[in-house]
Amino acid sequence: MPLEAEMVELVFDKFWDDHGEKYGKALGDQNTYTTGVIGEHNVVLTYMPGIGSNNAAVVAAGLRSSFRGIEITFVVGICGAVPYHISTKEEIILGDCIISTAVVQYDFGRQYPDGFIRKNSVEDSLGRANLEVRSLTAMLMTRRNRRRLTERLAYHLEVLQNLESDVEYPGAERDRLFEPFYTHEHRSGNKTCDRCLIGSATCLKDCDAIDCGKECLIIRKRLSKLSQSASISPMVHFGRFGSANTVMKSGLDRDLLAQDGGVIAFEMEGSGVWDNFATIVVKSACDYADSHKSKEWQAYAAATAAAGLKALLEKWETSEDTFRNALPEQYTENKNHQLTTTTIAHYEGSPKISTGKGGNQEHFGVIQQLEDSQKDEQRLLLEQAFSYEGKYCYQEAETCYEQVLVTCQKAFGPRHVETLWILDNLGRVCSYQIKYEKAAAFYRTSLQAKEEILGPTHESTLATMHSLGVLLKDQDKFDEAETMSRRALRGREQTLGPQNISTLDTLESLGILFKILDKFEESERMLLRALHGKEKMLGPQSVTTLATVSHLGELYVYLDRFDEAEKMFIRVLQGREKTLGPQHRLTLQTACDLGAVHSYQRRSDQTEAMLERVLLERGYFSGPQGIMTRELEHRLGRLYRHTHRYDEAEDVLVKVVQTRKEVLGPKHTAVLATLGSLARVYHQQGKILEAEELFREILQSYEEIFGPKHTRISNIARILGRIYKAQKRFQIAEKMHVRALQGYKEILGEEHVSTLDAAVDLATVYYHEGNLGEAERVFNRALQDCKEALGEKHSSILNATQGLAHVYYKQGKRDQARNMFIQARQGYEEVFGAADPSTVYTSEMLHRISKMPDNANANQQPKTGVHKDR
């Protein structure tokens, strides 16, 4: 039915035809397709032209010819249910979602004079589901995963109900199960009517119209305590489907087949698809497969099945990192990547979804131009490459693409569009493997040829330009990356429009790059533009939208705008929990980010709680420890440090450094970031010499990458200054703090919190050197510059106020010192509470001042705030 297709379309997160992507189909294929994205997977939606397994088989054959890399197929729609699960004895009520473990073709057999005998021998049966499907369903059937799948289904169903008002729960009183023997026919008054079937007592009118007896209703325990207006969350059941070209409308036959074949639901298309693809049937009960049929539950059941499909796709993974959709375009806007084909099959007429790799028919078409001796071999190589890439076996995919490249270069020439397409594919799989130089060479060759052949503003040229820009950023070639990405952005805005998803991806990539380059205003502007566009085009909960929100949060952390960062990360965490689940790598990374923000806000209890949550969920996180996983480990090590668990932090960060050095080299910015976290751990462990050595190494590397002025250089110089101050090496400490302060002023401005913190550190060095006049001047200047911008209760303002109080105290200006300490204590107490160490310390200093004689000497050293690790 169109209704079932409509429900599945509503759970799409993206439609490729909205972005100009047309995949076409093979010659002779009469199917109609819609391609797009659901969650992490590319999907193709196939529409059934009619009911029954024969139609389904025809659709499956066409699908196989046009999309040759299908990984898995889902037959989605409505079904008739057996009232009680034959194995678990659970009640199955209308609206419940049923997922197949097997399909039984119950109308396949021989008709003898004395009756029909179903064929059920091994050679005549449909066979077991393939190993991957059996493994997936076995995993989902555990109590824990079944509960989580049910929760995700309920969430997606609620989203659908908010979109479509006509898919509301019909009501418990409308869920009516009659005794199996009680048929749907007239029992009083007229024995027949114009809606009665000829040759049968069965009537097509509903139960209310012909007064089906309530005395024959079976009470459903799950519904008995519900009020008439209440709804019930659908349950998920696993079991066998009965599939046939006839509709099951008999309660007695239903129960006989349930006992004989172990089926728990009946439908009409699964058997036609089963032998063509790895298949899972996902359907929702709209009736009890008896004569008392009604269309009243079809809309709700269709919505439940679509929600069940989306929940199931969230659980289906083929490799370590299935979340390709949140990564930059060269990883995601990929016609050749894994495709989930969903066949919306129907019960009494519906549609179909499947999953795999497809949409490369235009390139297979070019392969047809090869000589017959090469045609099959090259097609097979391409199919193998797509399959390897979908399973994240990138080295194997690279080998296949290289063989196809040689053939294309010989057959079509080095500048043919088919050859350039293979070059782009090679660039992509090499970048996945961190073979950056090799990937860049492929992209550059392709880009140069495309600019000359297709023109600099052609969509394909701009796609390669964008991919090269992102790759250059990943290589730390930031100036060239900016030039390339700006060109791609200008071209895409002109060619595709400012709101096109590809344009927004380039905007986001530039925003990330500008953050690295200390162009913070441009970074925020680009990221906000990308966010607003993606919210409009994809919705606020799309995985790609949430990725942009996360990048904004990271920018706000770097700029010490912690309240804004907190809002961003809370939104991302809540969204990723719903769309990806609480154990997904990206969800856990966001939890680490939010925990770090709580630490900067001095909310230690919330930081601890977030760490415990990450550790609990991480226990279920599995998969190879690839470079993407190491990003989670990097964040976890940082969170360990924020909670003062330094040994665990050191253990995690040392492993991350080793892995990143091996794949990226010793001076890559990602390596330096992890080294910085490790050096901070050493510092806080009291391993001062190890910390100093690492920080000096990091400082030198950053100078080579960014030049003498960069916020990362100022950050490291400031920490080194603190180390030297603790070692009483005041001269070099002063030099480091002066450098940090000048860098912050030039890049961030005099009113920025980092500038204030650096001034406090420098003034503290002057204090220890005995240069109280200079210390007083720097403290006063910093407060004058920053108090209006930050507010009197900002923690850095309070630290500067306390530092100035110490200077006055040492100078013997007791009244001025007392006033400053009072301001600091009131601020600390209001912001952090009476038990905060800074509040307690300033209270102790005030008590000490009150007990001092007027001529007492003040030797107390000032305390300053803790440097924030970005």
C-alpha positions in Angstrom: 0.0 0.0 0.0 1.2 3.6 -0.6 0.6 4.1 3.2 3.4 1.7 4.1 5.7 3.3 1.6 4.9 6.7 3.0 5.7 5.6 6.6 9.1 4.3 5.5 9.8 7.5 3.6 9.1 9.4 6.9 11.9 7.6 8.7 14.5 8.6 6.0 17.0 11.1 7.3 18.0 12.2 3.8 16.8 11.7 0.2 19.6 11.8 -2.4 17.3 13.1 -5.1 16.8 16.2 -3.0 20.5 16.9 -3.6 20.6 16.1 -7.3 21.8 12.6 -7.0 20.2 10.3 -9.6 21.3 6.7 -9.6 19.3 5.3 -12.5 18.6 1.6 -13.0 19.7 -1.3 -15.2 18.2 -1.8 -18.7 14.9 -3.8 -18.4 14.4 -3.1 -14.7 10.8 -1.9 -14.3 11.1 -1.2 -10.6 10.8 2.3 -9.1 13.3 3.4 -6.4 13.9 6.1 -3.9 17.5 6.4 -2.5 18.5 8.1 0.7 19.9 7.7 4.2 18.4 6.1 7.3 20.7 6.6 10.3 24.1 5.4 9.4 23.1 3.6 6.2 22.5 4.5 2.6 19.2 2.9 1.6 17.2 2.2 -1.5 13.4 1.9 -1.2 11.6 -0.4 -3.7 7.9 -0.2 -4.3 5.8 -3.4 -4.8 3.5 -3.2 -7.9 1.1 -5.7 -6.3 0.6 -8.2 -3.5 2.1 -11.7 -3.3 5.4 -13.5 -3.5 5.4 -13.6 -7.3 5.4 -9.8 -7.5 8.1 -9.7 -4.7 10.3 -12.1 -6.7 10.1 -9.9 -9.8 10.9 -6.8 -7.8 13.9 -8.6 -6.2 15.2 -9.6 -9.6 15.1 -6.0 -10.8 16.7 -4.8 -7.7 19.6 -7.2 -8.0 20.2 -6.1 -11.6 20.4 -2.4 -10.7 22.0 -2.5 -7.3 24.6 -5.2 -7.3 26.1 -4.7 -3.9 23.0 -5.2 -1.7 24.1 -6.2 1.8 20.7 -7.0 3.4 17.0 -6.6 2.5 14.2 -5.7 4.9 10.6 -6.5 3.9 8.6 -3.9 5.8 4.8 -3.5 6.2 1.8 -4.9 8.0 0.8 -8.5 8.8 -1.7 -10.7 10.5 -0.6 -12.0 13.9 -1.0 -15.2 15.9 -2.5 -14.0 19.2 0.1 -15.9 21.3 3.8 -16.5 20.6 4.1 -20.2 19.9 7.4 -20.4 21.8 7.5 -17.7 24.4 3.7 -17.8 25.1 3.7 -14.0 25.1 0.6 -12.1 24.0 0.9 -10.5 20.6 -1.5 -7.6 20.3 -2.3 -5.3 17.4 0.5 -2.8 16.7 3.3 -5.1 18.0 6.3 -5.3 15.8 7.4 -8.8 14.6 10.9 -9.5 13.2 11.6 -12.7 11.3 13.9 -15.5 12.3 12.7 -17.6 9.3 10.0 -17.6 6.6 7.8 -20.6 5.9 6.1 -20.8 2.5 2.9 -22.6 3.7 1.0 -22.6 0.3 3.7 -24.6 -1.4 2.8 -28.3 -1.8 0.5 -30.8 -3.5 -3.3 -30.8 -3.7 -4.7 -34.4 -3.3 -8.3 -35.5 -3.5 -8.5 -35.7 0.2 -6.7 -32.4 0.9 -3.6 -30.2 0.5 -0.2 -31.4 1.8 2.4 -28.8 2.3 6.0 -29.5 1.1 8.4 -29.1 4.0 11.4 -31.2 3.0 14.9 -29.6 3.2 15.2 -29.3 -0.6 11.8 -27.7 -0.9 12.1 -25.2 1.9 13.3 -21.6 1.8 16.2 -22.5 4.0 17.7 -20.7 7.0 18.6 -17.1 7.1 22.2 -16.4 6.3 24.8 -16.3 9.0 24.9 -12.6 9.4 21.2 -12.3 9.7 21.1 -15.2 12.2 23.8 -13.5 14.2 22.1 -10.2 14.2 18.7 -11.6 15.3 20.4 -13.7 18.0 22.0 -10.6 19.4 18.8 -8.6 19.3 16.8 -11.4 21.1 18.8 -11.1 24.4 16.7 -9.4 27.1 18.9 -6.3 27.2 19.0 -5.7 23.4 15.3 -6.5 23.0 14.5 -3.9 25.6 16.7 -1.3 24.0 15.3 -2.1 20.5 11.8 -1.7 22.0 12.7 1.7 23.5 14.2 2.9 20.2 11.1 1.7 18.3 8.9 3.7 20.7 11.0 6.8 20.2 10.9 6.6 16.4 7.1 5.9 16.5 6.6 9.0 18.6 8.5 11.0 16.0 6.3 9.6 13.3 3.1 10.4 15.2 4.3 14.0 15.6 4.7 14.2 11.9 1.5 12.4 10.9 -1.7 12.9 13.0 -3.5 9.9 11.4 -1.2 7.3 12.9 -2.3 7.5 16.5 -3.0 4.4 18.5 -6.6 3.4 17.7 -7.3 2.5 21.4 -7.4 -0.7 23.5 -11.1 -1.1 23.1 -10.6 -1.4 19.3 -8.2 -4.3 19.7 -10.7 -7.2 19.4 -9.7 -10.9 19.4 -12.5 -13.4 18.8 -12.5 -17.1 19.5 -11.0 -18.9 16.5 -14.3 -20.7 15.6 -16.3 -17.4 15.7 -16.5 -16.3 12.1 -17.4 -12.8 10.8 -21.0 -13.2 9.5 -24.6 -12.1 10.2 -26.2 -13.8 13.2 -29.5 -11.9 13.6 -32.0 -10.3 11.2 -31.0 -10.5 7.6 -28.8 -13.6 6.9 -27.0 -11.8 4.0 -26.5 -8.4 2.6 -25.0 -6.8 -0.5 -21.5 -6.8 1.2 -21.6 -10.6 1.9 -19.3 -12.7 -0.2 -21.0 -14.9 -2.8 -20.8 -18.6 -1.7 -19.7 -17.7 1.8 -21.3 -16.4 4.9 -18.5 -14.0 5.5 -19.5 -10.3 5.3 -17.2 -7.4 4.4 -18.9 -5.0 6.8 -17.1 -4.3 10.1 -17.9 -6.1 13.3 -20.0 -3.2 14.7 -22.2 -3.2 11.6 -23.1 -7.0 11.9 -23.1 -7.2 15.7 -20.2 -9.7 16.2 -20.9 -11.0 19.7 -18.9 -9.5 22.5 -19.4 -12.8 24.4 -16.9 -14.4 22.1 -14.2 -11.8 22.7 -10.9 -13.0 24.3 -9.6 -10.8 27.1 -6.1 -9.5 26.4 -4.2 -9.2 29.7 -1.8 -6.5 28.3 -4.8 -4.4 27.5 -7.2 -5.1 30.4 -5.9 -2.4 32.7 -5.7 0.4 30.1 -8.2 3.2 30.1 -10.0 3.8 26.8 -7.9 6.9 26.0 -4.6 5.3 27.0 -2.1 3.8 24.5 0.4 1.0 25.0 4.0 0.8 23.7 4.4 -1.9 21.0 6.4 -4.9 21.9 9.0 -6.5 19.6 8.7 -10.3 18.9 11.0 -12.6 17.1 9.8 -15.7 15.2 8.7 -17.4 12.0 6.5 -15.8 9.4 4.1 -17.8 7.3 4.2 -16.5 3.7 1.9 -17.3 0.9 0.1 -15.8 -2.2 -3.2 -16.1 -0.3 -4.4 -14.0 2.6 -4.9 -15.8 5.9 -8.5 -15.0 7.1 -9.3 -18.0 9.3 -8.8 -18.2 13.0 -8.9 -22.0 13.0 -6.4 -22.4 10.1 -4.2 -19.7 11.7 -3.9 -21.7 14.9 -3.4 -25.0 13.0 -0.5 -23.5 11.0 0.9 -21.9 14.1 1.1 -25.3 15.9 2.3 -27.1 12.8 4.9 -24.7 11.5 5.7 -22.6 14.5 4.7 -19.4 12.8 3.6 -16.3 14.7 2.6 -14.0 11.9 1.3 -14.2 8.3 2.3 -12.1 5.3 2.6 -12.4 1.5 6.0 -11.1 0.2 8.8 -12.5 2.3 9.1 -15.8 0.5 9.6 -14.0 -2.9 12.6 -12.1 -1.6 14.1 -14.7 0.7 16.1 -16.6 -1.9 17.4 -13.5 -3.6 19.0 -11.6 -0.7 19.8 -11.9 3.0 16.4 -10.9 4.2 14.7 -9.8 7.4 10.9 -9.3 7.5 9.9 -6.4 9.8 6.1 -6.1 10.1 3.5 -5.0 12.5 0.2 -6.7 13.4 -2.9 -4.9 11.9 -5.3 -7.9 12.5 -5.3 -11.4 14.0 -5.4 -13.2 10.6 -9.0 -14.2 11.1 -12.2 -13.3 9.3 -12.8 -10.2 11.5 -10.5 -8.0 9.4 -10.6 -4.2 9.5 -8.4 -1.5 8.0 -8.7 0.5 11.2 -5.2 -0.5 12.5 -3.3 -0.4 9.2 -1.9 3.2 9.5 -0.7 2.6 13.1 0.8 -0.8 12.2 2.5 0.7 9.1 4.1 3.4 11.3 5.2 0.9 13.9 6.9 -1.3 11.2 8.7 1.7 9.8 9.8 2.7 13.3 10.9 -0.9 13.9 13.0 -0.8 10.7 14.8 2.4 11.8 15.5 0.9 15.3 16.8 -2.3 13.7 19.1 -0.4 11.3 20.6 1.4 14.3 21.7 -2.0 15.6 23.0 -3.3 12.2 26.7 -2.8 11.9 29.3 -4.4 9.7 32.5 -2.9 11.0 34.2 -0.7 13.6 32.9 2.7 12.4 29.5 2.6 10.7 28.8 6.2 11.4 30.0 7.5 8.1 27.2 10.1 7.8 28.7 12.4 10.5 32.1 12.6 8.7 33.2 15.0 6.0 31.8 14.6 2.5 34.6 12.6 1.0 33.7 9.8 3.4 29.9 10.2 3.2 28.6 11.7 0.0 29.6 8.5 -1.7 27.5 6.9 -4.3 29.7 3.7 -4.0 29.4 3.3 -0.3 27.4 0.7 1.6 23.7 0.8 0.6 20.9 -0.6 2.7 18.1 -1.6 0.4 14.7 -1.6 2.1 12.0 -3.4 0.3 8.7 -2.2 1.7 6.7 -5.4 1.2 3.0 -5.4 1.9 0.4 -7.5 3.4 -2.5 -7.2 1.0 -0.5 -4.8 -1.1 2.4 -2.7 0.2 6.1 -1.6 -0.6 9.9 -2.9 0.2 13.5 -1.9 1.7 17.1 -3.5 1.2 20.7 -2.8 2.1 24.1 -2.9 0.3 26.2 -1.0 -2.2 24.7 0.4 -5.3 24.0 3.4 -7.4 27.0 2.9 -9.7 25.1 2.0 -12.8 26.5 4.8 -14.9 30.0 3.5 -14.2 29.0 -0.1 -14.9 27.6 1.2 -18.2 31.0 2.4 -19.2 32.5 -1.0 -18.3 30.1 -2.4 -20.9 32.2 -0.6 -23.6 35.2 -2.8 -22.8 36.0 -5.8 -24.9 34.1 -9.0 -23.9 37.3 -10.6 -22.5 37.6 -7.7 -20.0 34.0 -6.9 -19.3 33.2 -9.5 -16.7 36.6 -9.3 -15.0 36.3 -5.5 -14.5 32.7 -5.6 -13.3 33.7 -8.3 -10.8 36.6 -6.1 -9.6 34.4 -3.1 -9.1 31.8 -5.2 -7.2 34.6 -6.5 -5.0 35.9 -3.0 -4.4 32.5 -1.8 -3.4 32.0 -4.8 -1.1 35.4 -4.4 0.6 34.8 -0.7 1.1 31.4 -1.3 2.6 33.1 -3.7 5.1 35.9 -1.2 5.7 38.5 -3.5 4.2 40.2 -0.5 2.5 43.5 -2.1 1.5 41.6 -4.8 -0.4 39.4 -2.2 -2.0 42.4 -0.2 -3.0 43.9 -3.2 -4.7 40.7 -3.8 -6.7 40.5 -0.1 -7.7 44.1 0.0 -8.9 43.5 -3.0 -11.2 40.4 -1.3 -12.7 42.4 2.0 -13.0 45.0 0.2 -15.2 42.3 -1.2 -17.5 40.5 2.2 -17.7 43.6 4.1 -18.5 44.4 1.7 -21.4 40.9 1.5 -22.7 39.6 5.1 -22.3 42.8 7.1 -21.6 44.1 8.8 -18.5 41.7 11.8 -18.7 38.4 10.0 -19.3 35.7 10.6 -16.7 35.6 6.9 -15.8 39.3 6.9 -15.1 38.9 10.1 -13.0 36.1 8.5 -11.1 38.4 5.6 -10.2 41.1 8.1 -9.1 38.6 9.7 -6.7 37.7 6.3 -5.3 41.4 5.6 -4.8 41.9 8.9 -3.1 39.0 8.1 -0.7 40.1 4.6 0.3 43.7 5.8 0.7 42.6 8.7 3.0 40.7 6.1 5.1 44.0 4.3 5.6 45.8 7.5 6.5 47.9 7.2 3.3 47.6 10.9 2.9 50.4 11.5 0.4 49.1 8.8 -1.9 45.5 10.0 -1.5 46.5 13.6 -2.3 48.3 12.5 -5.5 45.1 10.7 -6.7 42.9 13.7 -5.9 45.3 16.3 -7.5 45.6 14.3 -10.7 41.8 14.0 -10.9 41.2 17.6 -10.1 43.6 18.9 -12.7 42.0 16.9 -15.4 38.4 17.7 -14.3 39.1 21.4 -14.3 40.4 21.2 -17.9 37.7 18.8 -19.2 34.6 19.6 -17.1 35.4 23.1 -16.0 36.3 24.5 -12.5 32.6 25.0 -11.5 31.3 21.5 -12.5 29.7 19.7 -9.6 32.1 16.7 -9.9 35.2 19.1 -10.0 34.0 20.8 -6.9 33.4 17.5 -5.1 37.1 16.5 -5.8 38.2 20.0 -4.7 36.3 19.7 -1.5 37.8 16.3 -0.8 41.3 17.5 -1.4 40.7 20.5 0.9 39.6 18.2 3.7 42.6 15.9 3.1 45.0 18.8 3.2 43.6 19.9 6.5 44.1 16.3 7.8 47.7 16.5 6.6 48.2 19.7 8.7 48.8 21.6 5.4 46.5 24.4 6.6 47.2 27.3 4.2 46.8 25.1 1.1 43.7 23.5 2.7 42.2 27.0 3.2 42.8 28.0 -0.4 41.3 24.8 -1.8 38.3 24.8 0.5 37.5 28.5 -0.2 37.5 27.7 -3.9 35.2 24.7 -3.3 32.8 26.9 -1.2 32.6 29.7 -3.8 32.0 27.1 -6.6 29.4 25.2 -4.7 27.5 28.4 -3.6 27.4 29.5 -7.3 26.6 26.1 -8.8 24.6 24.3 -6.2 23.3 27.2 -4.0 24.0 28.2 -0.5 21.6 25.8 1.1 22.7 22.7 -0.7 24.0 19.9 1.6 27.3 19.8 -0.2 27.8 23.5 0.2 27.0 23.2 3.9 29.6 20.4 4.2 32.2 22.7 2.8 31.1 25.5 5.1 31.5 23.2 8.1 34.9 22.0 6.9 36.1 25.6 6.6 34.7 26.4 10.1 36.8 23.5 11.6 39.9 24.7 9.7 39.5 28.3 10.8 39.3 27.1 14.5 42.7 25.4 14.0 44.1 28.6 12.4 42.9 30.9 15.3 40.4 32.6 13.0 37.7 32.2 15.6 35.1 34.8 14.4 35.1 33.3 10.9 35.0 29.8 12.4 31.9 30.5 14.4 30.2 32.3 11.5 30.9 29.3 9.2 29.8 26.7 11.7 26.6 28.6 12.5 25.7 29.0 8.8 26.3 25.3 8.3 24.2 24.5 11.4 21.2 26.6 10.4 21.3 25.2 6.9 21.5 21.6 8.1 18.7 22.1 10.6 16.5 23.4 7.8 17.5 20.7 5.3 18.0 17.7 7.5 16.3 18.5 10.8 17.7 19.3 14.2 18.2 15.6 15.2 20.0 14.5 12.0 23.4 12.9 12.7 25.1 15.3 10.4 23.4 18.3 12.1 24.5 17.0 15.5 28.1 16.7 14.3 28.0 20.4 13.4 26.6 21.2 16.9 29.5 19.2 18.4 32.1 21.2 16.4 30.5 24.4 17.7 30.8 23.1 21.2 34.5 22.4 20.7 35.0 25.9 19.5 33.3 27.4 22.5 35.4 25.3 24.9 38.6 26.5 23.1 37.3 30.1 23.6 36.5 29.4 27.3 32.8 30.0 26.6 31.8 27.1 28.8 28.2 27.8 29.3 27.6 27.9 25.6 29.7 24.8 25.1 27.6 23.0 27.8 24.4 23.7 25.9 25.9 22.4 22.7 27.2 19.2 24.2 23.9 18.5 26.1 22.0 18.8 22.8 24.5 16.5 21.0 24.5 14.0 23.8 20.7 13.8 24.0 20.4 13.6 20.2 23.1 10.9 19.8 21.6 8.8 22.5 18.4 8.8 20.6 19.8 8.4 17.1 22.9 6.2 17.7 22.3 4.8 21.2 24.2 5.3 24.5 27.0 3.0 23.6 28.0 4.4 20.3 31.5 5.7 20.0 30.4 9.2 19.2 27.9 9.3 22.0 30.6 8.4 24.5 33.0 11.0 23.0 30.3 13.6 23.6 29.8 12.4 27.2 33.6 12.9 27.7 33.4 16.4 26.2 30.5 17.3 28.5 32.4 16.0 31.5 35.4 18.1 30.6 33.2 21.2 30.4 31.8 20.4 33.9 35.3 20.3 35.1 36.1 23.7 33.7 33.0 24.9 35.5 34.3 23.4 38.7 31.3 21.0 38.9 33.3 18.0 40.1 30.3 15.9 41.0 28.9 16.1 37.5 32.4 15.4 36.0 32.7 12.3 38.1 29.1 11.2 37.2 29.9 11.6 33.5 33.1 9.6 33.8 31.3 6.8 35.5 28.6 6.8 32.8 31.3 6.6 30.1 33.1 3.7 31.8 29.8 1.8 32.3 28.7 2.2 28.6 32.2 1.7 27.3 32.1 -1.8 28.8 29.7 -2.7 26.0 31.6 -0.8 23.3 33.4 -3.2 21.0 35.3 -3.2 17.8 38.8 -2.9 16.5 40.9 -0.2 18.1 41.3 1.9 15.0 42.4 5.5 14.7 38.8 6.7 15.1 38.4 4.7 18.3 41.6 6.3 19.6 39.8 9.7 19.5 37.4 8.3 22.2 40.4 7.0 24.2 42.1 10.5 23.9 39.0 12.1 25.4 38.7 9.4 28.1 42.3 10.0 29.2 41.5 13.7 29.4 38.4 13.0 31.5 40.4 10.8 33.8 42.8 13.7 34.4 40.0 16.1 35.2 38.8 13.6 37.9 42.3 13.3 39.3 42.7 9.7 38.3 46.1 10.3 36.9 47.4 6.7 36.7 44.5 5.6 34.5 44.9 8.8 32.5 48.6 8.1 31.9 47.9 4.5 30.9 45.3 5.4 28.3 47.1 8.4 26.9 50.4 6.6 26.4 48.6 4.0 24.2 46.9 6.7 22.2 50.2 8.5 21.6 51.9 5.3 20.4 49.1 4.5 17.9 48.8 8.1 16.6 52.6 8.4 16.1 52.6 5.2 14.1 49.9 6.3 11.7 50.3 10.1 11.6 53.9 10.7 12.4 55.5 12.3 15.6 54.7 15.9 14.8 51.0 15.7 13.6 48.7 18.1 15.5 46.6 15.1 16.7 49.7 13.5 18.2 50.7 16.8 19.8 47.3 17.2 21.3 47.5 13.9 23.1 51.1 14.6 24.1 49.8 17.8 25.7 47.3 15.9 27.7 49.9 13.4 28.8 52.3 16.2 29.8 49.6 17.7 31.9 49.1 14.4 33.7 52.9 14.2 34.4 52.8 17.7 35.7 49.9 16.9 38.1 51.6 13.6 39.1 54.7 15.6 40.2 56.8 14.2 37.3 58.1 17.7 36.6 61.1 16.8 34.4 59.1 14.5 32.2 56.4 17.2 31.9 58.9 19.9 31.0 60.6 17.8 28.4 57.3 16.9 26.7 56.0 20.5 26.8 59.3 21.8 25.2 59.0 19.2 22.5 55.4 20.2 21.8 56.2 23.9 21.8 59.0 23.4 19.2 56.7 21.4 17.0 53.9 23.9 17.2 56.4 26.7 16.2 57.3 24.7 13.1 53.7 24.2 12.1 52.1 27.6 13.0 55.0 30.0 13.3 55.8 32.1 16.4 52.2 33.3 17.2 49.3 30.9 17.9 47.0 30.2 20.8 48.4 26.6 21.1 51.9 28.1 21.5 50.6 30.5 24.1 48.9 27.7 26.0 52.1 25.6 26.2 54.3 28.7 27.0 52.0 29.5 29.9 52.2 26.0 31.3 56.0 26.0 31.0 56.0 29.3 32.8 54.2 27.7 35.7 56.7 24.8 35.8 59.6 27.2 35.8 58.0 29.4 38.5 57.5 26.3 40.7 61.2 25.5 40.2 62.0 29.2 41.2 63.5 29.8 37.7 61.7 33.2 37.7 63.6 34.8 34.8 62.7 32.1 32.2 59.2 31.8 33.8 58.7 35.5 33.2 59.8 35.2 29.6 57.3 32.4 29.0 54.4 34.3 30.6 55.2 37.4 28.7 55.2 35.4 25.5 51.9 33.8 26.4 50.3 37.1 27.3 51.4 38.9 24.1 50.1 36.0 22.0 46.7 36.0 23.7 46.4 39.8 23.4 47.2 39.7 19.7 45.0 36.8 18.8 42.1 36.9 21.3 42.1 40.5 22.4 42.8 42.2 25.7 39.4 41.4 27.2 39.5 37.6 26.6 39.6 35.3 29.7 42.8 33.6 28.5 44.5 37.0 28.3 43.4 37.7 31.9 44.6 34.3 33.1 48.0 34.9 31.5 48.3 38.3 33.1 47.5 36.7 36.5 50.3 34.2 35.9 52.8 36.9 34.9 51.9 39.1 37.9 52.4 36.1 40.2 55.9 35.7 38.9 56.6 39.4 39.5 55.2 38.9 43.1 57.6 36.0 43.7 60.5 38.0 42.3 59.7 40.7 44.8 58.7 43.2 42.0 55.5 44.1 43.8 55.0 47.4 41.9 55.0 45.6 38.6 52.8 42.8 40.0 50.3 45.5 41.2 50.3 47.2 37.8 49.7 44.0 35.8 46.9 42.9 38.2 45.2 46.3 38.1 45.5 46.5 34.3 44.1 43.0 33.8 41.1 43.7 36.0 40.5 47.1 34.3 40.5 45.4 30.9 38.4 42.4 31.6 36.0 43.1 34.5 33.4 44.7 32.3 33.6 42.0 29.6 33.6 39.0 31.9 31.7 40.3 34.9 32.8 40.6 38.6 31.9 37.0 39.4 33.8 35.3 36.7 36.3 32.8 38.2 39.3 34.4 36.4 38.3 37.9 37.7 38.1 36.4 41.2 41.5 34.9 40.8 43.0 38.2 39.7 41.2 39.9 42.6 42.7 37.4 45.0 46.2 37.9 43.5 46.0 41.7 43.9 44.9 41.2 47.5 48.1 39.3 48.1 50.2 42.1 46.6 48.5 44.6 48.9 48.9 42.2 51.8 52.7 41.9 51.1 53.0 45.7 50.7 51.4 46.2 54.1 48.2 47.8 52.7 46.1 45.8 55.1 42.8 47.6 54.5 43.1 47.3 50.7 44.1 43.7 51.0 41.1 43.0 53.2 38.7 44.6 50.7 40.1 42.6 47.9 39.9 39.3 49.9 36.3 40.1 50.8 35.4 40.6 47.2 37.1 37.4 46.2 35.5 35.4 49.0 32.0 36.7 48.3 32.4 35.8 44.6 33.8 32.4 45.2 31.1 31.6 47.7 28.3 32.8 45.4 29.7 31.0 42.3 31.2 27.8 43.8 29.8 27.5 47.3 31.1 27.8 50.8 33.0 24.5 50.8 35.0 25.3 47.6 38.8 25.4 48.3 39.1 29.0 47.0 36.3 30.1 49.3 37.9 28.4 52.3 41.3 29.8 51.4 40.2 33.4 51.2 38.3 33.1 54.5 41.5 31.8 56.1 43.4 34.8 54.7 40.8 37.2 56.1 41.0 35.6 59.5 44.8 35.9 59.3 44.6 39.6 58.5 42.2 40.2 61.4 44.7 38.6 63.8 47.8 40.5 62.5 49.3 43.4 64.2 49.7 46.5 62.1 53.5 46.0 61.7 53.4 42.3 60.8 55.2 41.0 57.8 53.1 39.2 55.1 54.8 36.3 53.5 51.8 34.3 52.2 52.1 33.3 48.6 49.1 34.0 46.3 47.1 31.1 44.9 46.0 31.3 41.3 43.4 29.4 39.3 44.0 26.2 37.5 44.9 26.4 33.8 42.2 25.0 31.5 43.3 22.2 29.2 41.8 22.8 25.7 
